[in-house]
Amino acid sequence: MPTETQLRAYINEMPVIYKDILASFPYVEPSRKAGYGLAFQSILVYLSRTGKSFELGDIITACDLLKEQGILEIKNRIFAHPTEIGEQLISLITDQPLAAKQLIPALPARTW
């Protein structure tokens, strides 16, 4: 796992589109849990409301590249989910605490 110093150095090298995408997660869904995903369209709407002029194709391509670096997972070709490293980057970019882990207990095993 990279250190905070390594992550900050990586963030400093990151082009704006990637930082903007990662920063959108806690603002689009403030109560989200770690690993919760956002639809590409939700990211686009948030960024357009903040004055960014990206197109949907830009968001999809950038998310695919973040996936290649192990920062996001893409599910059902529409949802971007941060990995553990992605969550750390989001926290550092937004200066917010890490998203909480899901606390819902598992169901008991079925007996039938």
KEMI-244157 format. One line per 2 residues: number of its first residue (from 1); for each residue x, y negated, z of N, C-alpha, C. Coordinates in steps of 0.001 Angstrom, whole numbers, padded with zeros to 6 digits. Each point is the difference from the previous one (the first is absolute). Layout:
REM residues N
NUM	X:Y:Z:X:Y:Z:X:Y:Z ~ ...
***
This chain:
REM residues 112
1	000852:001177:000000:-000852:-001177:000000:000898:-001241:000000 ~ -000296:-000968:-000861:000833:-001202:-000063:-000154:-000861:001256
3	001025:-000775:000286:-000045:-000914:001139:-000783:-001250:-000387 ~ -000359:-000795:000995:-000698:-001247:-000273:000872:-000928:-000848
5	001297:-000014:000258:000915:-000827:-000781:-000003:000423:-001461 ~ 000023:001290:-000252:-000044:000504:-001373:-001321:-000352:-000676
7	-001099:000123:000742:-001307:-000337:-000561:-000091:-001496:-000324 ~ 000504:-000833:000895:-000028:-001445:-000257:000853:-000365:-001216
9	001146:000643:-000149:000845:-000240:-001170:-000736:000422:-001275 ~ -000706:001114:000065:-000778:000482:-001139:-001104:-000996:-000348
11	-000704:-000508:001009:-001063:-000985:-000206:000557:-001248:-000677 ~ 001170:-000428:000420:000607:-001204:-000593:000289:000165:-001487
13	000199:001229:-000441:000266:000275:-001414:-001270:000250:-000810 ~ -001112:000197:000693:-001261:000361:-000650:-000605:-001178:-000756
15	-000394:000184:-001253:-000751:-001042:-000700:-001341:-000271:000694 ~ -000521:-001183:-000226:-001198:-000485:000694:-001197:000923:-000155
17	-000252:000547:-001169:-001199:000812:-000193:-000068:001150:001000 ~ 001135:000642:000278:000015:001129:000932:-000282:-000461:001425
19	000602:-001104:000392:-000246:-000547:001344:-001462:-000416:000137 ~ -000548:-000618:-001040:-001397:-000426:000043:-000945:001194:000129
21	000275:001054:-000731:-000834:001202:000088:000060:000572:001417 ~ 001189:000178:000530:000127:000566:001340:-000625:-000916:001052
23	000157:-001289:-000161:-000560:-000950:000967:-001522:000004:-000020 ~ -000610:000444:-001099:-001459:-000038:-000098:-000689:000987:000938
25	000667:001088:000367:-000664:001054:000769:-000632:-000487:001306 ~ 000722:-000668:000884:-000652:-000408:001258:-001011:-001131:-000172
27	000073:-000737:-001088:-000942:-001096:-000212:-001304:000484:-000630 ~ 000082:000979:-000873:-001203:000554:-000612:-000762:000832:001037
29	000713:000758:000810:-000626:000855:001015:000725:-000177:001332 ~ -000354:-001052:000758:000718:-000303:001250:-000017:001120:001038
31	-001011:000843:000005:-000078:001057:001017:000446:001361:-000539 ~ 000675:000002:-001123:000388:001270:-000615:000986:000759:000876
33	000022:001291:-000184:000941:000882:000690:001163:000304:-000935 ~ 001088:000466:000558:001191:000321:-000782:-000357:000971:-001115
35	000468:-000308:-001201:-000217:000866:-001146:-001300:-000226:-000742 ~ -000903:-000815:000561:-001247:-000287:-000699:000311:-000701:-001311
37	-000725:000352:-001039:000262:-000549:-001316:-000943:-001116:-000392 ~ 000413:-000704:-001021:-000819:-001032:-000630:-000126:000336:-001479
39	-001156:-000296:-000561:-000179:000151:-001442:000804:-001084:-000710 ~ 000507:000316:-001159:000752:-000986:-000778:-000822:-001274:-000184
41	-001302:000156:-000251:-000861:-001157:-000230:-000102:-000870:001255 ~ -000006:000606:001176:-000049:-000773:001242:001263:-000828:000181
43	001128:000591:-000345:001266:-000732:000069:-000041:-001177:-000973 ~ -000475:000257:-001221:-000084:-001053:-001018:-000900:-001145:000466
45	-001164:000319:000540:-000929:-001041:000456:000642:-000833:001105 ~ 000628:000669:000966:000658:-000742:001082:001076:-000928:-000562
47	000847:000527:-000862:001095:-000819:-000533:-000519:-001152:-000847 ~ -001055:000227:-000770:-000545:-001100:-000802:-000601:-001083:000901
49	-000572:000395:001120:-000558:-000977:000944:001086:-000799:000708 ~ 001215:000528:000020:001109:-000729:000619:000823:-000770:-001041
51	-000543:-000093:-001213:000641:-000807:-001027:001010:000724:-000873 ~ 000111:001313:000138:000924:000774:-000836:-000678:000307:-001326
53	000777:000065:-001055:-000590:000196:-001326:000385:001340:-000624 ~ 000005:001045:000793:000292:001326:-000527:-001248:000581:-000657
55	000224:000887:-000948:-001096:000732:-000631:-000052:001405:000591 ~ -001115:000683:-000202:-000161:001339:000546:001119:000930:-000453
57	000364:-000079:-001264:001095:000837:-000502:001316:-000254:000722 ~ 000243:-001267:000378:001208:-000330:000773:-000022:000705:001357
59	-001159:-000028:000651:-000144:000618:001322:000207:001507:-000098 ~ -000621:000619:-000993:000124:001451:-000172:001449:000389:-000283
61	000645:-000708:-000890:001395:000299:-000331:000904:-000188:001209 ~ -000185:-001100:000716:000826:-000259:001184:-000235:001073:001071
63	-001240:000417:000192:-000295:001055:000972:000638:001322:-000426 ~ -000011:000295:-001293:000670:001203:-000493:001498:-000048:000290
65	000603:-001166:-000160:001429:-000146:000284:000278:000094:001502 ~ -000896:-000525:000819:000138:000160:001452:-000136:001472:000383
67	-000845:000723:-000720:-000139:001440:000225:001301:000724:-000310 ~ 000628:-000376:-001103:001268:000632:-000384:001080:-000189:001056
69	-000097:-001074:000769:000981:-000279:001049:-000426:000574:001356 ~ -001130:000716:000039:-000453:000608:001238:-000644:-000976:000972
71	-000444:-001153:-000501:-000589:-001038:000846:-001518:000135:000036 ~ -000582:000450:-001079:-001440:000234:-000084:-000257:001399:-000529
73	-001186:000503:000293:-000542:001177:-000672:-001198:-000497:-000789 ~ -000250:000570:-001159:-001167:-000354:-000806:-000937:001201:000025
75	-001241:-000242:000412:-000980:001076:000073:-001168:-000302:-000930 ~ -000434:001021:-000694:-001134:-000079:-000936:000199:-001086:-001062
77	001224:-000323:-000299:000373:-000996:-001017:-000613:-001378:000241 ~ -000396:-000296:001239:-000644:-001282:000270:000364:-000581:001368
79	000472:000836:000933:000282:-000465:001352:001491:000046:000311 ~ 000516:-001091:000532:001395:-000082:000439:000030:000171:001512
81	000753:000989:000467:000121:000295:001430:001457:-000171:000417 ~ 000277:-000848:000991:001385:-000157:000455:000517:001272:000678
83	001245:000332:-000280:000685:001075:000703:000528:-000582:001314 ~ 000708:000798:000761:000578:-000491:001255:000952:-001168:-000265
85	000829:000126:-001022:000903:-001111:-000347:-000812:-001185:-000498 ~ -001041:000253:-000781:-000872:-001076:-000455:-000603:-000763:001164
87	-000426:000726:001033:-000567:-000652:001187:001043:-000881:000689 ~ 001217:000475:000062:001070:-000800:000612:000254:-001269:-000815
89	000018:000131:-001312:000203:-001169:-000862:-001152:-000998:000158 ~ -001228:000497:000046:-001161:-000881:000186:000149:-000778:001301
91	000370:000689:001055:000162:-000654:001300:001058:-001103:-000058 ~ 001113:000276:-000644:001069:-001001:-000091:-000376:-001161:-000916
93	-000643:000278:-001115:-000386:-001046:-000950:-001037:-000935:000618 ~ -000952:000571:000729:-001101:-000802:000551:000270:-000490:001419
95	001075:000465:000599:000336:-000345:001387:-001143:000389:000945 ~ -000584:001165:-000253:-001072:000546:000828:000438:001366:000518
97	-000602:000445:001107:000365:001336:000499:-000380:001091:-000991 ~ 000635:001135:000144:-000351:001153:-000833:-001478:000341:000183
99	-000625:000450:-001066:-001395:000445:000088:-000071:001189:000946 ~ -001047:000042:000789:-000182:001088:000956:-000265:001317:-000729
101	000369:001067:000632:-000288:001335:-000543:-001448:000347:000288 ~ -000557:000868:-000805:-001377:000461:000173:-000119:000745:001330
103	-001022:-000316:000788:-000163:000606:001317:-001213:000923:000103 ~ -000621:000327:-001100:-001156:000888:000020:000495:001424:000262
105	-000543:000659:001039:000465:001364:000298:-000491:000997:-001048 ~ 000732:001070:-000123:-000371:001063:-000940:-001237:000726:000503
107	-000761:000546:-000924:-001151:000830:000352:000483:001352:000507 ~ -000777:000648:000866:000388:001348:000409:-000148:000965:-001164
109	000713:001092:000084:-000112:001018:-001046:-001400:000606:000023 ~ -000531:000301:-001173:-001324:000643:-000076:000103:001430:000526
111	-001036:000449:000625:-000015:001364:000518:-000908:000913:-000817 ~ -000475:-000470:-001099:-000873:000822:-000845:000633:000284:-001327
***
